[in-house]
Amino acid sequence: MKKIYQTTLFLFPFIIYSQTHTFDWVRSLGSDVTESDGIYNVCTDKDNNIFTVGDFSGTVDFDPGVGITELTVEESHLFIQKLSPEGEFQWVKAIKYDHTLSFFRPQITSDANGNVYITSTFIGTIDADPGDGEYLLTSFPADLHDNFVLKLDADGNFVWVKTLDNVDLQNGLELNRMIVGSNQKIYIAGNFRGTVDFDPDSGVEERSAMGGYENVYIMQWTVDGALEWVRTLESTGLGDVNDITMDVHQDLILTGQFFYDVTDFDPGSGEVLKAPLDEFSTYLLKLTNNGDFIWVKFIEKQLNAVKVATDSKGAVVLTGTYGSTIYFDLGEEVYELSSEQYAAIFLLKLSSEGSFEWVIDYKGTLGYLFQLPVTDDYNNIYLASPFNGFIEVGPQDDKERIYSTGWTDIIVYCISETGQFRWVKTYETLKYDTPRAIIVDNNQNVILVGDYSIGLQNEDNHPIHFGDSPDEGWAQSTLGGNIFILKLGSCITTGIDVQSVGGPYQWIDGETYYEDNHTATHTLINAMGCDSVVTLNLNILNLGIDQQYMDNDLLVFPNPTTDKLTIRSVTPIEAIKLMDVNGKELPVTYLEYAKEEILLYLGEIPVGMYFLQVNFSSNDYRYLKITRTHSE
């Protein structure tokens, strides 16, 4: 069966508007060397410290506060910087080299102990020890790049470095992506040609690409840098890797392109053969953390860079760009998207098992376009992209066309778990600004990094504004290239709805539960910008009478009620909030108020279902579903 979507598609009926992230802080740095400084990647550790990696030249003060920590170099060098969760400077390290084009697209990630791992290509000789010691690496042949993986501890001290060498133009590899999984293993993926030794130490673990073409590889290392296994996707065409991630089940998700001929997407003893529809196609491959095949899906007639993320349920989110028509080959069904007039961003969501959930797209004149997706613990999806011209975003019946001001501007938008548009932010300057990476920390704050240039005509030194009001969030600038680190603070609050009932229970999400449930969540939308995420704690009891209470310490009766409602609690109650089903707060009328027992009058509100938030303290509250009925 083929399903065709000719316009932007939202598969769910209710549109949610909610600004759940607000400006927290922005830090910027740069030198006067024209357009020389760039930032490429960002990660956080378990304590939400922020690590960035990029390159710089000239003199740069890496302390964004009142202090001064300057580094001066003649040619571009690699930097690794650490900031606190509040954006305060911790340290900066530099990797020195003797070649003007030494580093290319460095990446950074962290492990559970706060160690950081940096990878990049290099040409010539570099000193991989950013401290007082020296650890020289030299590419061979001298004009051909090699790859390194560097480990630093939480204080920026050298731990180890490993290299993956290119023998010559016919035998070598590209190190495209690296992550540290939740299982504390390092995963490295890319493509290789000829015969390559994948063991970074003294051992030999050779693989040969088929027919002289470039094949895909993925390998697993320990956090000590020791190879544990390597898998390859054999192909008589070409293969590449754009992105890799690990899901909540510790399975691996890879995406990239394959070209011209047949590829076997099972890296084990089985066969899953596929040739692209025309000259190229995109693959989405799921493997176990031992490299064993689980499933693969394909997108036909799509070439631009694709990125992948997973959510807390193991669902897979894939994003990329397309023009004309693309086909999502998901097995039993093929889904089609068309954009004949404009370029478009697509966002595809699959279940953990690889089944289709939804797909949406945004159209516009989207030059220089790529996407950076990430998810939070509540399965919201955040995308960051550069754009010029215009892009259309928003719900299906109320799209907004956003125009760029400079050569390229930045757009950040949030999509709900069910594919509904939530909010959008744009950042602009006179020349260009480009996002490089976006992540969500352990407190659900969004961290966005990128670079920008003000252009020589801008003399007021206010090149780019990141704040929610004119009085905040101005990033200072030099006349050269500039780097920014932006933090958007989350104001999402959480609560637990404890219910003990004597039979089937319909919760605030509209679902009826017939068994105990302690994992269901629901978001109450607040028009002022701070949502509440409620987790159900449901216990279904075998009771002989109808007892209506939340738990042994909190009693609510009668419910349903015609006008009066009593709330009785062992723990003193500090405050009560009454909300309708849309999360709008309503006035509360008290007939009696004591810390342990409150009598409310509900006769002034319409008949229907409502929610009570019972606050015991700032961090302890319960949600109650109540119903007002007609009096008999």
C-alpha positions as CSV (number, residue, x, y, z in Angstrom):
1,M,0.0,0.0,0.0
2,K,1.2,3.5,-0.8
3,K,0.1,6.6,1.1
4,I,0.7,10.0,-0.5
5,Y,1.1,13.2,1.4
6,Q,1.1,16.2,-0.9
7,T,1.2,19.0,1.8
8,T,2.6,19.4,5.2
9,L,1.1,16.6,7.3
10,F,0.0,16.6,10.9
11,L,-1.6,13.3,11.8
12,F,-3.1,14.4,15.2
13,P,-6.1,16.7,15.7
14,F,-5.1,19.0,18.6
15,I,-2.5,21.7,18.3
16,I,-0.5,22.6,21.4
17,Y,1.0,26.0,21.9
18,S,3.4,26.3,24.8
19,Q,6.6,28.2,25.3
20,T,8.2,25.8,27.7
21,H,11.8,27.1,27.3
22,T,12.9,30.6,28.1
23,F,16.2,32.4,27.8
24,D,18.6,31.6,30.6
25,W,22.0,32.9,29.4
26,V,24.3,33.3,26.4
27,R,28.1,33.3,26.2
28,S,30.2,34.4,23.2
29,L,33.8,34.7,22.3
30,G,35.8,35.6,19.2
31,S,39.0,37.2,17.8
32,D,39.7,39.9,15.3
33,V,41.0,37.5,12.7
34,T,38.3,37.6,10.1
35,E,35.8,34.7,10.3
36,S,38.4,32.4,11.9
37,D,36.7,31.0,15.0
38,G,34.2,28.1,14.9
39,I,32.5,25.8,17.3
40,Y,31.5,22.3,16.1
41,N,30.0,20.3,18.9
42,V,28.8,20.3,22.5
43,C,28.1,17.8,25.3
44,T,27.3,17.9,29.0
45,D,28.3,15.6,31.9
46,K,26.1,14.1,34.6
47,D,26.4,17.4,36.6
48,N,25.3,19.5,33.5
49,N,28.7,21.0,33.0
50,I,29.1,22.1,29.4
51,F,32.0,21.0,27.1
52,T,32.5,22.5,23.7
53,V,35.1,21.9,20.9
54,G,36.0,24.1,18.0
55,D,38.9,26.0,16.4
56,F,40.4,29.5,16.9
57,S,43.2,31.8,15.7
58,G,44.6,35.1,16.9
59,T,44.0,36.0,20.5
60,V,40.8,34.8,22.2
61,D,39.6,35.3,25.8
62,F,37.9,32.1,26.6
63,D,36.5,33.3,30.0
64,P,33.0,34.7,29.2
65,G,32.8,36.3,32.6
66,V,34.8,39.1,34.2
67,G,38.0,37.1,34.3
68,I,40.5,36.9,31.4
69,T,41.9,33.6,30.1
70,E,43.5,34.4,26.8
71,L,45.1,32.0,24.3
72,T,47.1,33.4,21.3
73,V,48.1,31.4,18.2
74,E,49.1,32.4,14.7
75,E,47.2,29.7,12.9
76,S,44.0,27.9,13.7
77,H,44.2,25.6,16.7
78,L,41.7,23.2,18.3
79,F,40.2,24.2,21.6
80,I,38.2,22.3,24.3
81,Q,36.3,24.5,26.8
82,K,34.4,23.6,30.0
83,L,31.7,25.9,31.5
84,S,29.6,25.3,34.6
85,P,25.8,24.9,34.2
86,E,25.5,28.6,34.9
87,G,27.9,29.4,32.1
88,E,30.9,30.2,34.3
89,F,34.4,29.5,32.9
90,Q,36.1,26.3,34.3
91,W,39.0,25.7,31.9
92,V,40.2,25.7,28.3
93,K,42.7,23.5,26.6
94,A,44.3,23.8,23.1
95,I,45.6,21.2,20.7
96,K,48.6,22.6,18.8
97,Y,49.7,21.7,15.3
98,D,51.9,22.7,12.4
99,H,49.5,22.6,9.5
100,T,47.0,25.2,8.3
101,L,44.3,22.6,7.6
102,S,45.0,20.3,10.4
103,F,41.6,19.7,12.0
104,F,38.2,18.9,10.4
105,R,34.8,18.8,12.1
106,P,35.9,17.8,15.6
107,Q,33.3,16.1,17.9
108,I,33.1,15.8,21.6
109,T,31.2,13.5,24.0
110,S,31.4,12.5,27.7
111,D,31.0,9.4,29.9
112,A,29.4,8.7,33.2
113,N,32.5,9.8,35.1
114,G,32.8,13.2,33.5
115,N,35.7,12.3,31.2
116,V,35.5,13.8,27.7
117,Y,36.4,12.3,24.3
118,I,37.4,14.3,21.3
119,T,37.8,13.1,17.8
120,S,38.9,14.8,14.6
121,T,41.0,14.3,11.5
122,F,44.5,15.9,11.3
123,I,47.2,16.5,8.8
124,G,50.9,17.0,9.7
125,T,52.0,16.9,13.3
126,I,49.9,17.7,16.4
127,D,50.6,17.7,20.1
128,A,47.7,15.7,21.5
129,D,48.5,16.5,25.2
130,P,46.9,19.9,26.0
131,G,48.8,20.2,29.3
132,D,52.4,20.6,30.2
133,G,53.4,17.2,28.6
134,E,53.9,16.4,25.0
135,Y,52.3,13.6,22.9
136,L,53.2,14.1,19.2
137,L,51.1,12.6,16.4
138,T,52.2,12.8,12.8
139,S,50.1,11.8,9.8
140,F,51.6,9.5,7.2
141,P,51.9,10.2,4.3
142,A,52.4,13.8,5.3
143,D,49.8,15.1,2.9
144,L,47.1,12.6,3.9
145,H,44.9,13.1,6.9
146,D,44.7,10.6,9.8
147,N,42.1,10.3,12.6
148,F,42.5,10.6,16.4
149,V,40.4,9.9,19.5
150,L,41.5,11.8,22.6
151,K,40.4,11.2,26.2
152,L,40.7,13.9,28.8
153,D,39.5,13.7,32.4
154,A,37.0,16.1,34.0
155,D,39.7,18.7,34.7
156,G,41.0,18.6,31.1
157,N,44.1,16.5,31.8
158,F,45.4,14.1,29.2
159,V,44.4,10.4,29.7
160,W,45.1,8.7,26.3
161,V,45.0,9.2,22.6
162,K,44.5,6.7,19.8
163,T,44.9,7.0,16.0
164,L,43.2,5.4,13.1
165,D,45.6,5.8,10.2
166,N,45.1,6.1,6.4
167,V,47.7,4.1,4.6
168,D,47.3,5.8,1.2
169,L,44.5,7.0,-1.0
170,Q,43.3,3.5,-1.7
171,N,43.4,2.1,1.8
172,G,42.0,4.2,4.7
173,L,38.9,5.3,6.6
174,E,36.8,8.3,7.5
175,L,35.8,8.7,11.2
176,N,32.4,10.3,10.8
177,R,30.7,9.9,14.1
178,M,31.5,8.9,17.7
179,I,29.3,8.5,20.8
180,V,29.8,7.0,24.3
181,G,26.7,4.9,25.0
182,S,24.8,4.5,28.2
183,N,26.6,1.2,28.6
184,Q,29.9,3.1,28.8
185,K,31.3,1.8,25.5
186,I,32.7,4.0,22.7
187,Y,31.1,3.6,19.3
188,I,32.8,4.9,16.2
189,A,31.2,4.8,12.7
190,G,32.2,5.9,9.2
191,N,33.3,4.5,5.9
192,F,36.4,2.8,4.7
193,R,38.1,1.8,1.5
194,G,40.7,-0.9,0.6
195,T,42.1,-2.8,3.6
196,V,42.2,-1.2,7.0
197,D,43.5,-2.3,10.4
198,F,40.8,-1.2,12.9
199,D,42.8,-2.0,16.0
200,P,44.2,1.3,17.4
201,D,46.8,-0.7,19.4
202,S,49.5,-3.2,18.5
203,G,46.9,-5.9,17.5
204,V,45.7,-6.4,14.0
205,E,42.0,-6.4,13.1
206,E,41.8,-6.0,9.3
207,R,38.8,-5.6,7.1
208,S,38.6,-5.2,3.3
209,A,36.0,-3.2,1.4
210,M,34.3,-5.1,-1.5
211,G,35.4,-4.3,-5.0
212,G,37.5,-1.3,-4.2
213,Y,34.4,0.7,-3.1
214,E,33.8,2.5,0.2
215,N,31.9,0.4,2.8
216,V,30.3,1.4,6.1
217,Y,31.9,0.3,9.4
218,I,31.0,0.5,13.1
219,M,33.2,-0.5,16.0
220,Q,33.1,-0.7,19.8
221,W,35.9,0.3,22.1
222,T,36.2,0.3,25.9
223,V,36.5,3.6,27.6
224,D,40.2,2.7,27.9
225,G,40.5,2.8,24.1
226,A,40.7,-0.9,23.4
227,L,38.9,-2.4,20.4
228,E,36.2,-5.0,21.2
229,W,34.6,-5.6,17.9
230,V,34.1,-4.1,14.4
231,R,31.2,-4.7,11.9
232,T,31.0,-3.7,8.3
233,L,28.2,-3.4,5.7
234,E,29.5,-5.0,2.5
235,S,28.6,-3.2,-0.7
236,T,29.5,-3.2,-4.3
237,G,28.6,0.5,-4.4
238,L,29.4,3.3,-1.9
239,G,28.2,3.7,1.7
240,D,28.4,6.5,4.3
241,V,27.4,7.3,7.8
242,N,25.8,10.6,8.8
243,D,24.8,9.9,12.4
244,I,24.7,7.3,15.2
245,T,22.9,7.2,18.5
246,M,22.0,4.7,21.2
247,D,18.4,4.3,22.4
248,V,17.0,3.6,25.9
249,H,17.3,-0.2,25.3
250,Q,21.0,0.3,24.5
251,D,20.5,-0.6,20.8
252,L,22.3,1.4,18.2
253,I,20.7,3.5,15.4
254,L,22.7,4.5,12.3
255,T,21.7,6.5,9.3
256,G,23.5,7.5,6.1
257,Q,23.5,7.1,2.4
258,F,24.2,4.2,0.0
259,F,24.9,4.6,-3.7
260,Y,24.8,2.9,-7.0
261,D,24.7,-0.8,-6.2
262,V,23.7,-3.5,-3.6
263,T,24.5,-3.2,0.1
264,D,24.1,-6.0,2.7
265,F,22.6,-4.3,5.8
266,D,23.1,-7.3,8.0
267,P,26.7,-7.1,9.4
268,G,26.5,-10.7,10.6
269,S,26.0,-14.0,8.9
270,G,22.6,-13.2,7.5
271,E,21.7,-11.1,4.4
272,V,19.5,-8.1,4.0
273,L,20.2,-6.9,0.5
274,K,19.1,-3.6,-0.9
275,A,20.0,-1.4,-4.0
276,P,19.0,2.3,-4.1
277,L,16.0,3.2,-6.2
278,D,18.0,5.4,-8.5
279,E,21.6,6.3,-7.8
280,F,21.2,6.9,-4.1
281,S,19.0,6.3,-1.1
282,T,19.1,6.8,2.7
283,Y,19.1,4.0,5.2
284,L,18.0,3.8,8.9
285,L,19.6,0.8,10.6
286,K,19.1,-0.6,14.0
287,L,21.6,-3.0,15.6
288,T,22.1,-4.4,19.1
289,N,25.0,-3.1,21.1
290,N,26.9,-6.1,20.0
291,G,26.5,-5.1,16.3
292,D,23.7,-7.7,15.5
293,F,21.0,-6.8,13.0
294,I,17.5,-5.8,14.2
295,W,15.8,-3.9,11.4
296,V,16.5,-1.5,8.5
297,K,14.3,1.1,6.8
298,F,14.9,3.1,3.6
299,I,14.1,6.5,2.2
300,E,14.3,6.7,-1.6
301,K,15.4,9.7,-3.7
302,Q,16.8,11.6,-0.8
303,L,20.5,12.7,-0.5
304,N,20.8,15.6,1.8
305,A,22.3,15.1,5.3
306,V,20.1,13.2,7.7
307,K,20.3,13.1,11.5
308,V,18.8,10.7,14.0
309,A,17.6,10.9,17.7
310,T,15.7,8.6,20.0
311,D,13.3,9.3,22.8
312,S,12.6,7.8,26.3
313,K,10.4,5.1,24.8
314,G,13.0,4.0,22.2
315,A,11.1,5.6,19.3
316,V,13.3,6.8,16.5
317,V,13.2,10.3,15.0
318,L,14.9,10.9,11.7
319,T,15.2,14.3,10.0
320,G,16.6,15.5,6.7
321,T,15.9,17.7,3.7
322,Y,14.4,16.9,0.3
323,G,13.1,18.5,-2.9
324,S,10.6,17.1,-5.3
325,T,9.4,13.7,-4.0
326,I,10.7,11.2,-1.5
327,Y,9.5,7.7,-0.5
328,F,9.7,6.2,3.0
329,D,10.0,2.4,2.5
330,L,9.0,1.0,5.9
331,G,8.3,-2.6,4.9
332,E,4.6,-3.3,4.3
333,E,3.8,0.3,3.4
334,V,5.5,3.1,1.5
335,Y,4.8,6.7,2.5
336,E,5.4,9.6,0.1
337,L,6.1,13.3,0.6
338,S,6.1,15.8,-2.2
339,S,7.4,19.4,-2.4
340,E,7.4,20.5,-6.0
341,Q,7.9,24.2,-5.5
342,Y,10.2,24.5,-2.5
343,A,12.8,22.7,-0.5
344,A,11.6,21.1,2.7
345,I,12.6,19.6,6.0
346,F,11.1,16.3,6.9
347,L,10.7,14.8,10.4
348,L,9.9,11.1,10.5
349,K,9.0,9.2,13.7
350,L,9.1,5.4,14.0
351,S,8.4,3.2,17.0
352,S,11.2,1.2,18.6
353,E,10.1,-1.7,16.4
354,G,10.5,0.4,13.3
355,S,6.7,0.9,12.6
356,F,5.5,4.2,11.2
357,E,4.0,6.7,13.7
358,W,4.0,10.0,11.8
359,V,5.8,12.2,9.3
360,I,5.6,16.0,8.9
361,D,7.5,18.5,6.8
362,Y,8.2,22.3,6.6
363,K,8.7,24.0,3.3
364,G,10.6,27.1,2.3
365,T,13.6,28.6,0.4
366,L,16.0,26.8,2.6
367,G,19.5,27.4,1.4
368,Y,22.4,26.0,3.5
369,L,19.9,23.8,5.3
370,F,20.5,20.9,7.6
371,Q,18.9,19.8,10.9
372,L,20.1,18.9,14.3
373,P,17.4,16.9,16.3
374,V,17.4,16.1,20.0
375,T,14.7,14.9,22.4
376,D,14.0,15.5,26.1
377,D,12.8,13.2,28.8
378,Y,9.2,14.0,27.9
379,N,9.7,13.0,24.2
380,N,9.5,16.6,22.8
381,I,11.7,17.0,19.8
382,Y,13.9,20.0,19.2
383,L,15.3,21.0,15.8
384,A,17.9,23.6,15.0
385,S,18.7,24.7,11.5
386,P,20.2,27.6,9.5
387,F,18.0,29.0,6.8
388,N,17.8,31.9,4.3
389,G,14.8,33.2,2.4
390,F,11.8,31.9,4.3
391,I,10.5,28.8,6.1
392,E,6.8,28.0,6.9
393,V,6.3,26.6,10.4
394,G,3.3,26.1,12.6
395,P,0.2,24.0,12.8
396,Q,-1.5,23.0,9.5
397,D,-4.3,25.6,9.8
398,D,-2.2,28.5,11.0
399,K,1.2,28.5,9.3
400,E,3.6,31.4,9.7
401,R,6.1,32.3,7.1
402,I,9.4,33.4,8.8
403,Y,11.9,35.4,6.7
404,S,15.7,35.6,7.3
405,T,17.4,38.9,7.9
406,G,21.0,38.0,7.2
407,W,22.7,35.6,4.8
408,T,21.6,32.8,7.1
409,D,19.6,32.9,10.3
410,I,18.9,30.3,12.9
411,I,15.6,28.7,13.6
412,V,14.9,26.5,16.6
413,Y,11.5,24.7,16.9
414,C,9.9,22.3,19.2
415,I,7.6,19.4,18.2
416,S,5.6,17.4,20.6
417,E,5.8,13.6,21.0
418,T,2.7,13.2,18.7
419,G,4.1,15.5,16.0
420,Q,2.3,18.7,16.9
421,F,3.9,22.0,16.5
422,R,4.7,23.6,19.9
423,W,7.0,26.7,19.5
424,V,9.6,28.4,17.4
425,K,12.4,30.8,18.0
426,T,14.6,32.6,15.5
427,Y,18.0,34.3,15.9
428,E,19.4,36.7,13.3
429,T,22.3,39.0,12.5
430,L,23.3,41.1,9.5
431,K,25.6,38.6,8.0
432,Y,25.4,35.0,9.0
433,D,24.7,32.8,12.0
434,T,24.7,29.1,12.0
435,P,23.8,26.4,14.6
436,R,26.3,23.6,15.0
437,A,24.9,21.4,17.7
438,I,21.9,21.2,20.0
439,I,21.5,19.0,23.2
440,V,19.2,18.7,26.2
441,D,20.9,18.4,29.6
442,N,19.7,16.3,32.6
443,N,17.4,19.1,33.8
444,Q,15.7,19.4,30.4
445,N,17.5,22.7,29.5
446,V,18.3,23.2,25.8
447,I,21.9,24.0,24.9
448,L,22.5,25.4,21.5
449,V,26.0,26.3,20.1
450,G,27.0,27.9,16.8
451,D,28.9,30.7,15.2
452,Y,28.0,34.1,13.7
453,S,29.6,37.1,11.9
454,I,28.3,40.7,12.2
455,G,29.7,42.1,9.0
456,L,31.9,45.2,8.9
457,Q,28.9,47.5,8.6
458,N,27.6,46.7,12.1
459,E,29.2,49.2,14.5
460,D,26.9,49.1,17.5
461,N,28.5,45.8,18.7
462,H,25.0,44.2,19.2
463,P,25.1,41.7,16.4
464,I,22.7,39.0,17.6
465,H,20.0,38.9,20.2
466,F,19.1,35.7,22.1
467,G,17.0,37.0,24.9
468,D,13.2,37.0,25.4
469,S,13.2,40.8,25.9
470,P,15.3,43.7,24.6
471,D,17.0,44.0,28.0
472,E,18.7,40.6,28.0
473,G,20.6,38.2,25.8
474,W,22.8,40.4,23.6
475,A,25.9,38.5,22.4
476,Q,28.9,40.8,22.2
477,S,31.1,40.4,19.1
478,T,34.4,41.0,17.4
479,L,34.8,41.9,13.7
480,G,36.0,38.3,13.0
481,G,34.2,35.1,13.4
482,N,32.3,34.6,16.7
483,I,31.1,31.7,18.8
484,F,28.0,31.5,20.9
485,I,26.8,29.1,23.6
486,L,23.1,29.6,24.4
487,K,21.1,28.0,27.3
488,L,17.3,27.9,27.2
489,G,16.0,27.1,30.6
490,S,13.2,24.6,31.1
491,C,10.3,25.6,33.4
492,I,8.5,22.2,33.1
493,T,7.3,21.0,36.5
494,T,6.5,17.5,37.4
495,G,4.0,15.9,39.7
496,I,2.6,12.5,40.7
497,D,-1.1,11.7,40.5
498,V,-1.6,8.9,43.1
499,Q,-4.9,7.1,42.6
500,S,-6.4,4.1,44.4
501,V,-9.7,3.0,42.9
502,G,-11.9,-0.1,43.1
503,G,-12.3,-0.7,39.3
504,P,-11.3,0.6,35.8
505,Y,-10.1,4.2,35.9
506,Q,-10.2,6.9,33.3
507,W,-7.3,9.3,33.7
508,I,-6.7,12.8,32.6
509,D,-5.1,11.6,29.3
510,G,-8.5,10.1,28.3
511,E,-7.3,6.5,28.6
512,T,-9.1,4.0,30.7
513,Y,-6.8,1.8,32.8
514,Y,-7.8,-1.7,34.0
515,E,-4.6,-2.6,35.8
516,D,-2.1,-0.9,38.0
517,N,0.0,1.7,36.2
518,H,2.9,3.7,37.4
519,T,4.5,5.0,34.2
520,A,1.8,6.8,32.2
521,T,2.5,10.6,31.8
522,H,0.4,13.5,30.7
523,T,1.3,17.2,30.1
524,L,-1.0,19.9,31.4
525,I,-0.5,22.9,29.1
526,N,0.0,26.3,30.8
527,A,-0.6,29.3,28.5
528,M,1.9,31.4,30.6
529,G,4.7,29.1,29.5
530,C,5.4,26.5,32.1
531,D,3.9,23.0,31.6
532,S,3.3,20.4,34.2
533,V,4.1,16.8,33.5
534,V,2.0,14.4,35.6
535,T,3.0,10.8,36.2
536,L,0.2,8.4,37.1
537,N,0.6,6.2,40.1
538,L,-2.5,4.0,39.9
539,N,-3.4,1.1,42.2
540,I,-6.7,-0.7,41.4
541,L,-8.1,-2.2,44.6
542,N,-10.7,-4.9,45.1
543,L,-13.1,-2.8,47.3
544,G,-16.6,-3.7,48.3
545,I,-17.7,0.0,48.6
546,D,-17.0,3.1,46.6
547,Q,-14.1,4.9,48.4
548,Q,-12.9,8.0,46.6
549,Y,-9.4,8.9,47.7
550,M,-5.9,9.6,46.4
551,D,-4.0,7.5,49.0
552,N,-4.2,6.8,52.7
553,D,-3.2,10.4,53.6
554,L,-5.4,12.3,51.2
555,L,-9.2,12.0,51.0
556,V,-11.5,13.8,48.5
557,F,-15.3,13.6,48.7
558,P,-17.9,13.6,47.3
559,N,-16.5,13.1,43.8
560,P,-18.5,13.6,41.6
561,T,-20.1,16.6,43.3
562,T,-22.8,19.0,42.6
563,D,-21.3,22.0,44.4
564,K,-19.2,21.3,47.5
565,L,-16.0,19.3,47.8
566,T,-14.0,18.3,50.9
567,I,-10.3,17.7,50.8
568,R,-8.9,16.1,53.9
569,S,-5.2,15.5,54.4
570,V,-2.8,14.1,57.0
571,T,-0.1,16.4,55.6
572,P,-0.8,20.1,55.9
573,I,-1.9,21.7,52.7
574,E,-0.2,24.9,51.6
575,A,-2.2,25.8,48.5
576,I,-4.9,24.6,46.1
577,K,-5.0,25.2,42.3
578,L,-8.2,24.5,40.2
579,M,-7.7,24.0,36.5
580,D,-9.9,23.2,33.5
581,V,-9.0,20.4,31.0
582,N,-6.9,22.9,29.0
583,G,-4.7,23.7,32.1
584,K,-6.3,27.2,32.6
585,E,-6.3,28.2,36.2
586,L,-9.7,29.1,37.7
587,P,-10.6,31.0,40.8
588,V,-11.1,28.9,44.0
589,T,-14.0,29.6,46.4
590,Y,-13.2,28.5,50.0
591,L,-16.1,27.8,52.4
592,E,-13.7,26.5,55.1
593,Y,-9.9,26.5,55.1
594,A,-7.7,24.6,57.5
595,K,-4.3,23.1,56.8
596,E,-5.7,19.5,57.2
597,E,-9.3,20.0,55.8
598,I,-10.6,22.4,53.1
599,L,-14.1,22.8,51.9
600,L,-14.5,24.2,48.4
601,Y,-17.5,25.6,46.7
602,L,-17.7,24.6,43.0
603,G,-21.2,25.8,42.2
604,E,-19.9,28.7,40.2
605,I,-18.1,26.7,37.6
606,P,-19.8,24.9,34.6
607,V,-20.6,21.2,34.8
608,G,-17.6,19.1,33.6
609,M,-14.3,17.6,34.5
610,Y,-11.5,19.6,36.3
611,F,-8.2,19.1,38.0
612,L,-7.0,20.1,41.4
613,Q,-3.4,20.6,42.2
614,V,-2.9,20.1,46.0
615,N,0.4,21.6,47.1
616,F,2.0,20.3,50.3
617,S,5.3,22.2,49.6
618,S,7.1,23.7,46.6
619,N,8.3,20.3,45.6
620,D,5.5,18.0,46.8
621,Y,2.0,18.1,45.3
622,R,-0.7,15.8,44.0
623,Y,-3.1,16.0,41.1
624,L,-6.8,15.1,41.5
625,K,-9.4,14.7,38.8
626,I,-12.8,15.9,40.0
627,T,-16.2,16.1,38.3
628,R,-19.0,18.6,38.8
629,T,-22.4,17.3,38.0
630,H,-25.9,18.7,37.8
631,S,-27.9,18.7,41.0
632,E,-30.9,16.4,40.9
